């Protein structure tokens, strides 16, 4: 028997206006409704319904606001991130807070129509010591954005590295003390 979890299953938030929020998460972010719904019932959503029944749940709870520090969704490419950035930027009830490179990912942080803190990000698969957040202009071309990411200087770390195709390669060498 395992004594640890194997992955994050799903996240649920309380919403006041189900129709508005369901429209945003399905039409703007592209999630698929997989189950639930009806008066006073939660709605289950998935980015990949053939492999995961639900990753996100919207529950109706008037007068109650969820308090997640942030909820993050991944995208498959830098172009996908740019397209979502434009859709979010153009949505009348969303507010973009920042777009940054973490080295390991490029993320767009914004407020959804009910002010939940959301991130959509593209994982670069590059190892990079966190935390870091260098501003990125998603209206620049991919080559310029990737050059900006690759130019980020190596950083030192006191923690082990567990991420990406170049795991450990972007950690600055620390001189051994004698």
N, C-alpha and C positions, 0 to 999 in steps of 0.2 A: 504494500500500500504506500502511495506517495504521500509525503508530508508537505507538499508545496503545490501551488496552483500551476497549471500548464500554460495559461494565457489569459488575457482579458477577454471576457465574453461579450459584454455590451454595457452601454451607458444609457441611463434614462434621465430625462429632464421633465420638469413640470412646465406646462404652458397654459396661458390664459386663453389665447385665440387659436384653437386647433386648426381651423381652416387656413389661416394666414401662415402658421408655422409649417404645416404640412405642405402647403404650396411652395414655401421657400426651400425646404429640405428636399423635395422631389424635383421641382422645376429648376432651381438654381444650382443646388449641389448634386442633383442627379441620383439621389437615393431612391430605392424601389420599395413600395409598400409591400410587405410580405404577409401581414396578418393583422388581426384586431380591428379596431374602429367601432363606430356606432356611438350612440349617445352616452357620454360619460366614460367611454372606454379608451384605453391606450392604443396607439398605433405602432406597430413594429416595422422597422425599416432596415434595409441592407444595401450595401454597395455591391455585393456579390451574392445575390440570392441563390445561385446554384450551389454555392459552397457554404454559406452561412445564413441561417434563418433570419437572424437579426443582429445588428451591431449597435443599433440606436433605437430608443423608445421615446415617444412623445406621450406624456400622460396629462390629461386635463385636470387641472387643479386651480380654479380661479382664485385670485388673490394670493397665490403662493409663487415665489420665484426661486428657481434652482440656484444653487450657490457653488457650482463647479468652478475651480480656478481657471480651467480652460478645457475645451473639448476639441480634439484634433482629428482631422481626417487626412488620409494620404491621397495623392494623385499619382498617376503612372508616368508622367513626364513633365518637363519644364514647360512645354507648350500647353499641356493640360492646366498647369498652375496659372499660366498667363491668361488662358481663357476664363478660368474661374475668377481670377482677380478682376478681370474686366466686368464679368457678370455681377460680382459682388459690389464693385465700385459703382456700377450703374443702377443698382437696386435702390429704390427710394427710401427703404427702411433699414439699410445697413450702413455701418460706419467703419471704414478701414482705419485701424490704429497704427499698423506698421507692416512693412515687408522687409524681411531680413534674411541674411545668410547666417546659418549656424555652422557652416562648413559641412556638417553631416546632413544638412537639409536646407532648403529655401522655403520659408514660411510666410504666409499672409495671415496676419492676425486682424480680426474684425469683430464687431458686435452684430449678432443676428437681429431679426426684427423685434425680439423681446429682450434685447440687451445681454444675451448670454455671450460669454467670451469664447470665440471659436477660432481655430487655426485650420487652414488647409495648407499642406506642405508636400513638397517633392523631396524624397530622400535621395541624397547624392551618392550614397554608399562610400563616401570618403570618411575616414576616421578624423575626428577633430575634437580636441579637448573642450569641454563645455564648462560654464556657460559662455556664449558669445553671440552677438547679434549685430552684424554689420549691415547697414541699409543697402537694399537692392532696388533697382529701378526695373520693374518687369516690362517696361516699354522698350528696354534695350534688347538687342538680339541675343540669342542663346550663346553665341561664341563669346560675346563681351561679358555676359553674366558668368559663364563657366571660367573665363580667364580671371575674373575677379575672385571667384572661389578658390581657384588653384593658386592664386597669388597670396592667399592668407598665410602668414608666417607660422611655422610650427610653434607649439606652445608646450610648456612642461605640464606634467600631471603627477599627482600623488596617488591616483587611483588606477586600477588596471583598465585596459582598453578592450572593449568587446564589440566593436562595430565595424562593419563594412569591408569592402574588398582590399583596402590598404590599411587594415587594422595595425595600429602602432607605428605606421610609417610617417605620420605627420606630428609625432610627438618629438619635441626638441630633445636632443641629447643633453643629459645632465652630467656635468663633470663629476667624476668620483672624487670624494674627499680622501686625503691620505692620512 
